[in-house]
Amino acid sequence: GQAAAILVRSGASGFISENDVRAHCTWELQLCGDGTAPLVQANAIHASRGGGVLAFAGAGGVLLGNSVYGNARTNIRLSEGASTRVHGNKIHGGEEWGVVISSGCVAHVSDNDIYENRKAGVLVFGGATRPTLTHNKIHHGHHAGIYLYEGAGAHIESNEVYQNSHAGLLLSEGANPTVSRNMIRDGEDAGVLVHEGGRGVFTSNNIHSNRTYGIVALKGGHPRARGNWVHGRRQGGVLCDEGGGGEFECNEIEGNAKSGVTLRGASAPLIRRNRIHSGRDCGVHALLGGGGTVLENDIYANERAGVAVESGAAPLIKRNKIHDGQQAGLLFFDRALGSVVENEVWDNKEAGLQITEGADPLVQANTFAQQHEERQRGEAAPPVWIHSAGRGTLLENDIADSHCHGVVVGDAAEPLLQRNKIHGCAKSGVLCQDGALPTLLENDIYKNHVGVESIDDAQPLVRANKIHHHKMGALWVYKEGRGHYEDNDLHDNAKAAVRCWDSGEPVVQANRIYNGRSVGILCYDFGKGHFFDNEIYGQRSWNIEVKRNAYPLIERNKIHSSSYGGVYCHGGGGTFVDSEEVRFHLLDNDIFSNTGIGVSIGADANPLVKGNSIHGAHTAGVYVAGSSARGKVVHNDIYANLDGLVVREGACPHVEANVFREQRRRGVLVCAGGQGLLLRNTVADSAEVNVEVRGERPELRAPEVVANELNQKKELYASFGMLVPLSTDGVVIAGLLTDESGATSVTLRLNSIRGSKRGVVFADYAKGFVKENAISGCGTSGLLIANGADPDAVSNTVSDCGADGLLVEAAGKGRLQNNKLSSNAAAGARVEAGAEPDMRGNEVSHNGSVGVLVLAHGGGRYSANTIEGNAGAGVELREGSKPELRSNFVQDNGAAGVLVAGSSDALLVENEIVSNDGAGVLLVEGADPVLQKNAIRENRLSGVHVRGGARGRLLRNVIERNGAAGVLADAGCTPTLGGNLIHSNEEEDMAILLQQAEQETAAAVAAEAGAVDLGEGCACGSEELQEAGRIWSHT
């Protein structure tokens, strides 16, 4: 027909049942008007060229159990306040919508099977429209399952919406239904799509297996979803895009093929208290500018990142639990932003947090605990991994208990880590690698294997952190790692606090490194670096150790109070075969109060130690020992230690322009095979001795063994052509000469050595070269040579000492040349029993006692010395001494020029003994020296005075112009005189005091005759006296 098949209006009712109503031009059934309320049951309403059923204008009634299908327009339309109840119908195959509800309709639509309509199964629109849809099946539509727009509301409950071509539920334009306990599944688009201002409240729905996402909010869509189950292997969970928002709370979002929650396109939803887990992609994925707040969710067991943020997205991720993921817990990449606050992140397979590709999030107050460990493969993920130019600010996080590193920063990443706690990690707290450039500021890094590691060109800035209580150390820099480490507290670490090796080159500035159980700073195996302005103290081992080819620069540090010592450097023990030498600079440091040594230079070490202050009760300020131990020790102030400098066991340092003062025992000690050069130092006021050189007894070897070894060497060298004499023309030999035998030998040159009990001591077979030093003010001896020591002392000044200037004790030797021994309180030089010095060209003057004193059984050779102005005798030779004095100038001494006492076998040859205050030569107590070719003149008393049973052999001497007799022999003395020239003396040229007074007349007669007969038993025969007379007469 051309009109409606059935029209019910104006309050009519009735019962319409089991009719086949079809093929009309408009509606097959129309219900209109208030009070209209028919029961329409079990009809077939179909094939209309218009629509199936239209209820409007307040119509009521019940549509029950009908089959409404295949109509050209809407199958059922309810509008204009209609309250018709639609129940138990099959509504399908419509060319447009299945059911349309509009214009303020409050109909109840329940238990219908709505399917295969070309447009939405149910369309609801209009601001006052508030239908109720319950227990319907809405499926296989060619558009959305349910579509609401234009501010429509609805109560949609317990429906099954599935396998529609578009969204299961579509809301737009302010639509705001209540949607609860529905199953929305298997759609070819989203389960729920809310866009263009759509709203809605979704509770307890089961949304699963849709093709795109379970719930989608776009373009201002703002749903409120609570307690829903969003899952399925085809779909993503929740998508907010293109400015979409909403509130998603307490939902179970699990097992989705895509991300559990996707945020993109300037979206800003609230994702709160959901469980987001077991997805095949990320738990939460924010991208393309997506935002929003992800709050207090439990995000776990997803196959990719728990939370992934990329391409400029900036969500707030707060107070979530993120754990057990197959990849990272949180992944930021491709310039991602956002904030990660107060989350708990643990047991993820790749990392707790991963930041890469320019991402720059704020990560604050989170807990990153132990991540996943592959026990069989021994692999574990770090809590935080930042790489590939990642950035980010990590602030006040707790990063703990990792089976791996706590934080890994690599590949040009530049994050800021500030005020974090990083602790309990099986490897390092922070690992910086591959050119990383992180900033670590004010973190507390503790109880890890290592605090911070830098490798592979990483350059971290590590400032104001506390790095402590690690199983190994606080800082490791190696494999060409670098970085700047400033103002940190590094303390209580089990091994070296700072370890630098394998071309590591850190800058370590103004840190406090203290209370370690091992070394403070350790550099070795080509480690470098610049260490300055640090305070390093209280280590159980050395404060600083440098070894095996390392060459750091260490300057302006305070290094003190360790149990072993301040700085220890040595080579050897390494894996590199080309060199084990250690060369580094130790400059301008304050090294004090270490229990052991201030600076120890060991085998193969060759540092520059310059400008340091080394003081405060060290056992040695500087200790140099070991094979090839060298070093240059210059311009240091070394004071108040037990010993200032100790050199031993093959060491050979260059020690120049230092001040060694106020040591409690010795200023410098060279012993046990030590060698070296001490140049232009000041060594002063040591308690016992300023410089002590102590050697070792040489090995006693049979002469034939030595000769045999020499011959073997000659044969070997000859076979190599090495015994060809070489020209020495134009050859200059310069520099430090060392004793290749390995004997203790030192070169002391141009040093100022003053104060102390003793100045310089050579003992126990020591050798050395002592030149141009000023030794003064010592409490006892200035220079002491003892027990086989054999130094060369040249051009030194030894003055103002409290005892002898030079003391040569038993078995002492030495070659002393051109020295000045003056103004010492006792002898200028004192030679004891068994000593054999060789003194040449020295000036011994103005000493408080004897100039040169050779005690009983002393020896030595004394030649070309000037001995003058001494308070006692110029030279005193005691009983049993056997010295040789040759070509000395002895003058102006306060007593005899030369005093020989006892049974000395001294030899005095070609000396000038002039102007002394006593006799020129005084022989007493049985002395029997040989005086030959000496010039003895102008002495205040006799030229030669022989008394106390002395004898003497005087041969070819010139004895003239003396103040008393030329030769005066007391009674009982038997000198031998021959070939002497004796003249112009004030009294007799020769006088013999006889024991009997009656012999005086005979003596006078003999004197007048020009000859003296000494009588029976005298060793001088008449022929010798006659020869003397002839010489005298001739002169």
VOZAVEX-782440 format. One record per residue (C-alpha): x, y, z negated. Coordinates in steps of 0.001 Angstrom, whole numbers, padded with zeros to 6 digits, always signed. Example, Ala and Ser with C-alpha at 12.3 -4.5 7.8 and 13.67 -1.06 7.14 Angstrom:
VOZAVEX-782440
+012300-004500-007800 +013670-001060-007140 
This chain:
VOZAVEX-782440
+000000+000000+000000 +000851+003578+000306 +000468+004360-003442 +001148+002562-006728 -000167-000947-006968 -001302-000520-010587 -001812+002818-012367 -002615+002926-016081 -003215+006397-017510 -004946+008738-019933 -004919+006520-022991 -005958+003349-021179 -004804-000013-022386 -005443-003516-021138 -003676-006734-020363 -001784-007152-017115 -000438-010660-016784 +000986-013070-014244 +000465-010853-011250 +002667-010743-008175 +002980-007043-007529 +005056-006048-004580 +005794-004065-001438 +004146-000761-002209 +005541+002591-001145 +005993+004183-004542 +005924+002404-007916 +004411-000991-008279 +003239-000134-011821 +002793+003330-013313 +002033+004055-016989 +001342+007661-017882 -000231+009809-020539 -000336+009749-024286 -002004+006723-025782 -001602+004622-022685 -000599+001217-024034 -001209-001836-021892 +000427-005194-022384 +002233-006049-019170 +003315-009675-019332 +004763-012345-017085 +004292-010409-013876 +006498-010481-010815 +007092-006884-009825 +009315-006659-006836 +010120-005533-003318 +008791-002056-003834 +009765+000532-001318 +009855+002882-004300 +010458+001581-007848 +009269-001249-009958 +007790+000209-013168 +007427+003871-014132 +006365+004917-017641 +006194+008644-018353 +004267+011511-019986 +004174+009880-023417 +002975+006486-022187 +003424+003518-024463 +002685-000124-023886 +004725-003276-023753 +006536-004822-020818 +007029-008430-021831 +008494-011344-019977 +008184-009819-016544 +010449-010381-013619 +011224-006990-012147 +013520-007223-009192 +014525-006215-005714 +012929-002818-005760 +014229-000128-003464 +014785+002315-006263 +014898+001776-010022 +013428-001428-011317 +012100+000211-014528 +012054+003906-015320 +011075+005348-018705 +010870+009146-018963 +009105+012225-020352 +008643+010969-023875 +007548+007461-022928 +007743+005008-025817 +007165+001873-023850 +008706-001302-025299 +010645-003346-022755 +011226-006861-024044 +012268-010187-022643 +012180-009175-018993 +014385-010176-016122 +015438-006966-014433 +017617-007567-011470 +018509-006969-007862 +017430-003366-007780 +018723-001184-005005 +019538+001454-007629 +019411+001091-011421 +018057-001716-013471 +016495+000513-016186 +016493+004334-016267 +015620+006061-019510 +015447+009864-019523 +013725+013078-020519 +013291+012499-024243 +012233+008889-024024 +012589+006862-027251 +011737+003465-025781 +012898+000177-027230 +014607-002103-024700 +015421-005545-026081 +016184-009109-025110 +016130-008379-021422 +018280-009990-018774 +019446-007093-016627 +021692-008072-013779 +022844-007609-010216 +021518-004119-009856 +023276-001961-007300 +023849+000881-009753 +023990+000828-013545 +022114-001869-015352 +020775+000757-017789 +020927+004526-017143 +020184+006898-020025 +020269+010700-019691 +018794+013839-021143 +019503+015620-024407 +016475+014342-026351 +016584+010849-024955 +017078+008349-027792 +016210+004799-026752 +017112+001632-028567 +018804-001127-026586 +019209-004431-028421 +019953-008026-027547 +019998-007457-023834 +022165-009198-021343 +023439-006685-018854 +025661-008234-016285 +026849-008573-012737 +025846-005068-011874 +027468-003302-008979 +028129-000273-011154 +028319+000229-014930 +026488-001986-017321 +025048+000931-019353 +025466+004561-018291 +024628+007552-020538 +025060+011224-019660 +023583+014740-020118 +023724+014591-023918 +021728+011378-024123 +021738+009406-027310 +020832+005829-027911 +021078+003005-030349 +022825+000210-028489 +023183-002933-030564 +023866-006620-030105 +023814-006561-026343 +025961-008707-024114 +027388-006585-021330 +029580-008466-018918 +030921-008892-015437 +029832-005548-014131 +031703-003943-011275 +032401-000744-013162 +032561+000003-016873 +030505-002084-019201 +029421+001100-020989 +029881+004525-019356 +029399+007787-021293 +029778+011332-019984 +028475+014872-020275 +027919+014885-024013 +026295+011476-024271 +026477+010352-027888 +025027+006912-028560 +025554+004566-031471 +027023+001353-030111 +027387-001583-032467 +027780-005338-032463 +027768-005637-028702 +029843-007964-026591 +031297-006072-023655 +033385-008351-021537 +034803-009396-018213 +034015-006198-016399 +035805-005168-013257 +036685-001810-014843 +036796-000697-018465 +034719-002211-021171 +033764+001275-022416 +034467+004461-020467 +033874+007802-022198 +034682+010905-020135 +033723+014474-019320 +032611+015308-022841 +031058+011965-023663 +031093+010939-027300 +029547+008004-029058 +030048+005900-032144 +031251+002361-031526 +031262-000138-034388 +031827-003843-034626 +031742-004491-030904 +033526-007374-029227 +035165-005863-026168 +037305-008251-024231 +038679-009431-020936 +037775-006410-018886 +039858-005650-015872 +041382-002313-016950 +040915-001403-020642 +038577-002230-023439 +037828+001402-024296 +038743+004398-022118 +038461+008085-023043 +039034+010563-020192 +038573+014277-019508 +037328+015379-022869 +035719+012102-023783 +035733+011689-027559 +034400+008379-028786 +034514+007217-032382 +035344+003538-032468 +035481+001636-035723 +035713-002037-036544 +035670-003205-032937 +037443-006249-031615 +039222-005217-028446 +041055-008074-026807 +041474-010211-023733 +044089-011348-021272 +042957-009121-018382 +042625-005737-020000 +044458-003137-021943 +043061-002253-025307 +042351+001484-025508 +043183+004138-022900 +043058+007870-023549 +043930+009920-020483 +043357+013259-018747 +042617+015068-021990 +040537+012301-023481 +040490+011938-027237 +038424+010250-029879 +038831+008446-033162 +039760+004771-033187 +039733+003341-036672 +039970-000103-038208 +039696-001886-034874 +041201-005251-034101 +043101-004638-030868 +044801-007867-029936 +045920-010125-027184 +045517-007610-024396 +047310-008009-021084 +048191-004323-021018 +049058-002074-023919 +046882-002243-026966 +046546+001562-026914 +047598+003744-023972 +047870+007511-024417 +048568+009708-021431 +047637+012883-019627 +047394+015397-022524 +045161+013096-024536 +044971+013616-028289 +043020+010844-030041 +043259+009618-033604 +044325+005957-033713 +043944+004959-037353 +044102+001809-039467 +043810-000533-036513 +045472-003879-036130 +047200-003787-032777 +048909-007055-032114 +049740-010029-029937 +049516-008078-026691 +051414-009003-023585 +052582-005407-023198 +053154-002663-025755 +051121-002186-028860 +050794+001566-028243 +052007+003175-025020 +052124+006969-024673 +053165+008458-021351 +052719+011343-018911 +052194+013950-021609 +049969+011794-023777 +049616+012772-027415 +047410+012055-030353 +047915+010643-033815 +048688+006979-034415 +048126+006594-038133 +048301+003735-040635 +047991+000974-038050 +049377-002526-038287 +051192-003028-034984 +052836-006393-034571 +053719-009397-032422 +053415-007592-029102 +055496-008890-026220 +056924-005474-025470 +057488-002471-027682 +055241-001994-030657 +055026+001687-029695 +056405+002939-026373 +056556+006657-025572 +057740+008039-022225 +057590+010831-019641 +056964+013807-021883 +054357+012191-024126 +054351+013523-027697 +052177+011515-030105 +052364+011572-033882 +053195+008050-035071 +052616+008041-038834 +052440+005533-041688 +052138+002501-039409 +053503-000975-039949 +055365-002004-036810 +056839-005478-036896 +057489-008841-035282 +057570-007452-031741 +059276-009286-028911 +061103-006101-027931 +061616-002819-029769 +059341-001707-032558 +059345+001867-031230 +060636+002739-027753 +061091+006342-026580 +062375+006897-023044 +062152+009130-019952 +062143+012482-021844 +059552+011340-024362 +058776+013533-027353 +056626+013010-030414 +056974+012453-034134 +057497+009184-035975 +056759+009678-039653 +056550+007386-042698 +056281+004134-040750 +057530+000726-041815 +059353-001052-039008 +060807-004540-039328 +061567-007862-037644 +061403-006728-034007 +063567-008558-031492 +065340-005712-029688 +065425-002858-032182 +063227-001215-034729 +063518+002109-032867 +064961+002560-029385 +065476+006035-027877 +066800+006416-024338 +066748+008476-021097 +066542+011941-022590 +063779+011162-025077 +063804+013512-028061 +061384+012497-030831 +061311+013549-034471 +061726+010423-036596 +061162+011210-040275 +060742+009363-043563 +060362+005918-041981 +061565+002600-043310 +063510+000579-040727 +064225-002768-042340 +065720-006003-041117 +064942-006707-037477 +064795-010104-035817 +067765-012454-035951 +068481-015304-033536 +070251-017506-036037 +071303-020186-033555 +072970-017658-031267 +074155-015431-034081 +072449-012390-032540 +070417-009721-034246 +068777-006436-033292 +069614-003134-034990 +066906-001139-036753 +067727+001906-034583 +069238+001897-031081 +069750+005182-029197 +071418+005076-025786 +071427+006246-022157 +071328+009977-023002 +068666+009516-025656 +068335+012283-028216 +065982+012580-031163 +066060+013851-034730 +066147+011116-037360 +065384+012677-040706 +065064+011154-044189 +064571+007573-042977 +065455+004444-044928 +067363+002106-042593 +068190-001087-044430 +069126-004759-044531 +069915-005277-040875 +071582-008487-039720 +073268-006246-037162 +074223-002558-037299 +071880-000084-038917 +071959+002498-036111 +073557+001965-032684 +074191+005083-030581 +075607+004622-027093 +075942+005767-023497 +076002+009567-023875 +073154+009660-026412 +072987+012820-028581 +070672+012256-031557 +070675+014098-034878 +070657+011824-037933 +070044+013857-041079 +069406+012911-044707 +068785+009237-043898 +069601+006299-046140 +071396+003599-044155 +072350+000575-046217 +072593-003176-046587 +073560-003889-042959 +075640-006922-041999 +077688-004822-039591 +078137-001067-039519 +075649+001442-040829 +076059+003524-037643 +077816+002305-034471 +078705+004979-031893 +079829+003691-028484 +080023+004393-024747 +080485+008150-024907 +077806+008729-027533 +077591+012232-029018 +075450+011915-032141 +075352+014282-035096 +075238+012653-038537 +074390+015181-041211 +073813+014689-044960 +073060+010962-044706 +073597+008448-047509 +075298+005469-045840 +076161+002684-048244 +076617-001041-048879 +077050-001973-045213 +079910-003954-043724 +081263-000652-042352 +079782+002812-042734 +080298+004436-039310 +082071+002989-036252 +083145+004972-033179 +084359+003165-030041 +084556+003566-026253 +084873+007359-026013 +082096+008048-028512 +082421+011481-030118 +080092+011727-033115 +079900+014756-035362 +079709+013324-038895 +079264+016045-041502 +078300+016226-045194 +077385+012535-045476 +077902+010170-048395 +079513+007004-047030 +080298+004548-049795 +080359+001033-051289 +080942-000781-047990 +082356-004292-047736 +085058-003061-045380 +085298+000694-044952 +083496+003986-044443 +084775+004991-040963 +086207+002823-038181 +087471+004606-035052 +088974+002372-032359 +088841+001384-028674 +089355+005036-027696 +086627+006218-030015 +086810+009830-031136 +084610+012180-033114 +084686+014927-035732 +084219+013857-039379 +083845+016778-041758 +082866+017432-045381 +081846+013836-046099 +082155+011916-049360 +083813+008560-048611 +084166+006581-051790 +084138+003171-053481 +084731+001178-050289 +086257-002305-050547 +088778-001812-047736 +090225+001247-046000 +087769+004142-046170 +088952+005422-042774 +090438+002933-040306 +091829+004117-036957 +093418+001829-034352 +093447+000817-030670 +093701+004404-029345 +091040+005720-031689 +091473+009484-032094 +089175+011043-034713 +089263+014529-036196 +088848+014044-039957 +088436+017365-041739 +087639+018523-045269 +086343+015166-046481 +086594+013739-049969 +087973+010200-049765 +088193+008615-053181 +087962+005609-055504 +088431+002989-052795 +089406-000540-053711 +092039-000504-050976 +093506+002252-048763 +091960+005684-048225 +093063+006158-044576 +094604+003379-042453 +096035+004033-038954 +097694+001275-036936 +098070-000315-033473 +098144+002939-031469 +095653+004740-033637 +095843+008536-033405 +093733+011301-034842 +093958+014593-036717 +093410+014412-040477 +093392+017797-042225 +092028+019639-045251 +090790+016401-046840 +091026+015442-050501 +092138+011819-050724 +092470+010344-054174 +091915+007519-056602 +092440+004538-054256 +093504+001228-055782 +096085+000897-053008 +097669+003713-050954 +095763+006862-050241 +097053+006783-046641 +098739+003944-044742 +100128+004352-041213 +101657+001354-039466 +102409-000426-036182 +102675+002187-033422 +100170+004608-034888 +100789+008329-034484 +098203+010486-036274 +098601+014109-037338 +097999+014417-041098 +098093+017964-042449 +096889+020205-045257 +095321+017390-047249 +095264+016885-051011 +096535+013354-051582 +096617+012288-055201 +095879+009876-058035 +096094+006527-056222 +097294+003323-057890 +100022+002517-055322 +101062+005804-053803 +100200+008734-051609 +101266+007891-048027 +102800+004635-046754 +104024+004214-043177 +105715+001178-041676 +105895-000912-038511 +106104-004634-037970 +103562-007357-038328 +101614-006373-035213 +100544-008032-031988 +102258-005653-029562 +105652-006815-028296 +106885-003609-026692 +107264-001532-029842 +106291-001552-033481 +107575+001930-034200 +105456+004379-036173 +105721+008048-035222 +103357+010547-036755 +103302+013966-038401 +102680+014543-042108 +102500+018316-042478 +101723+020773-045271 +099944+018295-047525 +099702+018487-051316 +100694+014994-052493 +100617+014616-056244 +100049+012430-059277 +099914+009078-057501 +100860+006175-059763 +103512+004873-057377 +105266+006691-054549 +104363+010010-052971 +105439+009162-049400 +106837+005732-048513 +108568+005285-045147 +109074+001610-044344 +110539-000553-041599 +110300+000926-038070 +108644+004085-039334 +109816+007405-037921 +107453+010132-039138 +107878+013867-039346 +107270+014783-042998 +107222+018557-043082 +106063+021339-045352 +104461+019064-047933 +104304+019588-051677 +105072+016221-053299 +104926+016253-057065 +103426+014990-060262 +105132+011930-061748 +105503+009682-058692 +108065+006921-059141 +109582+008470-056006 +108462+011576-054174 +109671+010145-050857 +110741+006506-050569 +112463+005356-047362 +113288+001656-047128 +113406-001128-044582 +115004-002000-041295 +114981+000987-038918 +113098+003131-041389 +113938+006649-040312 +111843+009750-040245 +112489+013446-040455 +111786+014894-043894 +111995+018673-043658 +110893+021789-045544 +109071+019896-048279 +108784+020955-051920 +109364+017778-053934 +109264+018207-057695 +108417+016712-061074 +108604+013092-059869 +110617+010301-061461 +112912+010332-058390 +112598+012897-055634 +113913+010864-052677 +114880+007172-052579 +116593+005723-049484 +117429+002028-049341 +117450-001257-047407 +118549-000153-043946 +116666+003129-043943 +118254+006132-042255 +116111+009299-042521 +116947+012856-041558 +116274+014950-044672 +116612+018684-044120 +115738+021977-045817 +113700+020404-048598 +113550+021482-052210 +114011+018607-054671 +113553+020034-058141 +112761+019117-061698 +112632+015366-061175 +112400+013353-064357 +115296+011093-063366 +117023+011657-060018 +116634+014127-057229 +117915+011792-054511 +118791+008091-054750 +120413+006219-051856 +121043+002543-052581 +120818-001072-051428 +121953-000442-047861 +120206+002884-047408 +121717+005511-045115 +120703+008878-043771 +121421+012575-043396 +120603+015112-046106 +121047+018583-044664 +120420+022037-046144 +118295+020753-048997 +118044+022231-052449 +118335+019528-055096 +117969+021033-058540 +117327+020423-062210 +116823+016666-062194 +116832+015149-065665 +119662+012656-065020 +121279+013114-061628 +120494+015225-058597 +121921+012874-055963 +122865+009259-056619 +124256+006993-053919 +124561+003399-055083 +125841+000646-052817 +126314-003084-053142 +129253-005418-053575 +130592-006432-050144 +130449-010057-049155 +133696-011873-049841 +134708-013786-046743 +137828-015716-045977 +140231-013763-043711 +140462-016619-041250 +136652-016665-040829 +136597-012934-040132 +139465-013249-037658 +137751-016117-035877 +134485-014146-035500 +136407-011138-034185 +138187-013247-031596 +134894-014761-030450 +133429-011293-029977 +136480-010139-028063 +136229-013124-025729 +132538-012506-025159 +133004-008786-024505 +135950-009471-022220 +133821-011869-020136 +131360-008989-019617 +134134-006541-018745 +133410-004524-021854 +136970-004214-023160 +138117-001807-020438 +139402+001415-022071 +137183+004397-021269 +138294+007969-020896 +137287+010302-023688 +137813+013477-021662 +134824+015764-021983 +133115+013432-024437 +131388+015063-027388 +130073+012897-030217 +127316+014662-032162 +124475+013840-034499 +124045+011542-037432 +126702+008876-037817 +125560+005714-039560 +127433+002750-040904 +126637-000132-038576 +127687-002624-041243 +124502-001838-043103 +126324-000634-046195 +124785+002102-048271 +125899+005329-046643 +124483+008802-046627 +125362+012125-045058 +124834+015075-047377 +125418+018389-045683 +124711+022013-046507 +122547+021083-049474 +122150+023160-052600 +122395+020763-055545 +122043+022397-058889 +121055+021726-062428 +120412+018190-063684 +122543+016027-065921 +124703+015021-062954 +124845+016468-059464 +125794+013770-056933 +126574+010164-057848 +128140+007570-055525 +128320+004132-057134 +128479+000422-056438 +130435+000454-053167 +128331+003205-051643 +129650+005185-048711 +128668+008513-047344 +129619+011821-045861 +129192+014785-048205 +129888+018072-046473 +129371+021750-047185 +127048+021216-050107 +126774+023577-053066 +126671+021532-056276 +126280+023619-059383 +124907+023910-062865 +124829+020187-063667 +124719+019134-067288 +127676+016773-066939 +129489+015957-063685 +128789+017632-060369 +130046+014754-058204 +130453+011234-059595 +132101+008368-057661 +132085+004957-059323 +132476+001229-058915 +133749+000789-055375 +131960+003795-053899 +133903+005307-051020 +132337+008535-049742 +133806+011306-047634 +133283+014654-049387 +134252+017653-047273 +133939+021385-047835 +131583+021132-050787 +131384+023589-053668 +131063+022015-057109 +130737+024633-059804 +129340+025569-063186 +128739+022007-064308 +128548+021153-068001 +131382+018623-067827 +133642+017663-064921 +133117+018958-061417 +134222+015627-059928 +134232+012355-061856 +135679+009242-060232 +135012+006213-062409 +136453+002725-062356 +136897+001328-058836 +135698+004564-057321 +137361+005762-054153 +136422+008433-051705 +138037+010956-049443 +137578+014445-050799 +138681+017231-048497 +138420+021007-048559 +136042+021027-051495 +135859+023771-054113 +135690+022482-057667 +135363+025541-059831 +134041+026964-063060 +133065+023606-064504 +133039+023255-068300 +135566+020387-068393 +137917+019151-065691 +137581+020147-062091 +138194+016501-061158 +138346+013565-063568 +139684+010201-062381 +139182+007190-064638 +140896+003828-064884 +140848+001833-061668 +139702+004756-059545 +141524+005530-056281 +140273+008744-054702 +141959+010547-051845 +141765+014304-052463 +143026+016569-049694 +142900+020281-049230 +140539+020909-052119 +140393+024016-054236 +140174+023148-057936 +139936+026343-059883 +138768+028099-063028 +137479+025008-064730 +137080+024979-068501 +139665+022283-069055 +142098+020520-066746 +142004+021057-063006 +142585+017403-062090 +142563+014784-064832 +143724+011249-064038 +143039+009003-067012 +144874+005875-068076 +145267+003445-065212 +143690+005845-062770 +145175+006311-059335 +144506+008061-056103 +146173+010316-053597 +146069+014100-054029 +147422+016206-051230 +147304+019818-050082 +144946+020776-052879 +144929+024212-054490 +144598+023798-058234 +144515+027124-059959 +143097+029165-062753 +141930+026234-064851 +141787+026677-068644 +143964+023636-069304 +146632+021994-067236 +146337+022124-063500 +146841+018354-063284 +146870+015931-066165 +148013+012336-065639 +147408+009930-068509 +149162+006739-069566 +149244+004014-066974 +147936+006178-064152 +149500+005779-060717 +148446+008732-058604 +150311+010344-055756 +150355+014145-055675 +151666+015574-052451 +151797+019105-051094 +149402+020524-053673 +149474+024146-054811 +149134+024257-058607 +149111+027739-060045 +147814+030058-062728 +146424+027308-064924 +146041+027922-068671 +148501+025243-069753 +151050+023182-067863 +150807+023016-064121 +151114+019217-064243 +150917+017224-067462 +152046+013610-067277 +151468+011517-070393 +152262+007931-071145 +153781+005306-068951 +152466+006809-065741 +153996+005804-062442 +152834+008964-060748 +154492+010315-057635 +154654+014103-057243 +156015+015141-053857 +156290+018525-052189 +153897+020275-054516 +154092+023957-055366 +153630+024401-059086 +153585+028108-059765 +152702+030647-062440 +151038+028296-064887 +150624+029420-068493 +152641+026486-069859 +155408+024470-068318 +155299+023841-064635 +155486+020077-065283 +155114+018631-068757 +156125+015004-069279 +155131+013443-072622 +154626+010133-074389 +156978+008052-072313 +155883+009332-068947 +158099+008292-066049 +156840+009900-062850 +158764+010650-059695 +159017+014372-058934 +160420+014927-055484 +160770+018016-053312 +158403+020043-055456 +158674+023796-055862 +158270+024576-059564 +158546+028248-060222 +157360+031252-062143 +155644+029258-064833 +155369+030963-068244 +157398+028252-070010 +159859+025774-068677 +159766+024569-065142 +159869+020924-066283 +159501+020015-069912 +160285+016440-070884 +159355+015425-074398 +158008+012651-076571 +160272+009982-075130 +159337+010734-071568 +161752+010111-068760 +160912+011073-065201 +162821+011079-061968 +163396+014573-060606 +164772+014526-057066 +165376+017432-054743 +162950+019774-056459 +163264+023545-056512 +162829+024773-060060 +163184+028535-060331 +162107+031689-062053 +160279+029964-064864 +159738+031724-068202 +161917+029322-070206 +164310+026591-069172 +164266+025217-065682 +164330+021695-067102 +163828+021186-070804 +164355+017683-072174 +163539+017095-075825 +165533+014785-077981 +165079+011147-077073 +164014+011873-073513 +165961+010415-070598 +164964+012069-067337 +166748+011330-064084 +167665+014384-062051 +169162+014422-058599 +169427+016902-055795 +167323+019539-057529 +167717+023257-057041 +167330+024847-060483 +168010+028535-060857 +166913+031925-062063 +164929+030602-064992 +164517+032875-068039 +166476+030579-070348 +168783+027759-069495 +168262+026276-066140 +168725+022909-067832 +168440+022293-071545 +168666+019066-073535 +167579+019105-077205 +169732+016564-079014 +168662+014673-082076 +171805+015527-084103 +172685+019133-084864 +176391+018374-084629 +176043+017696-080930 +175029+021301-080230 +178586+022490-079760 +179378+019723-077298 +176195+020528-075383 +177139+024190-075193 +180593+023327-073813 +179022+021046-071256 +176581+023768-070253 +179342+026229-069718 +181090+023711-067493 +177999+023553-065270 +177240+019969-066183 +175478+018221-069021 +176583+014952-070392 +173516+013390-071922 +175604+010897-073664 +175383+007172-074036 +172252+005616-072686 +171236+008550-070507 +170059+007587-067029 +171776+010642-065504 +175400+009825-064769 +178173+012356-064397 +178202+011935-060608 +174570+013012-060271 +175177+016010-062502 +178228+016903-060534 +176166+016752-057340 +173584+019006-058939 +176338+021402-059900 +177622+021493-056353 +174136+022346-055032 +173791+025041-057634 +177258+026452-056905 +176571+026430-053203 +173281+028296-053645 
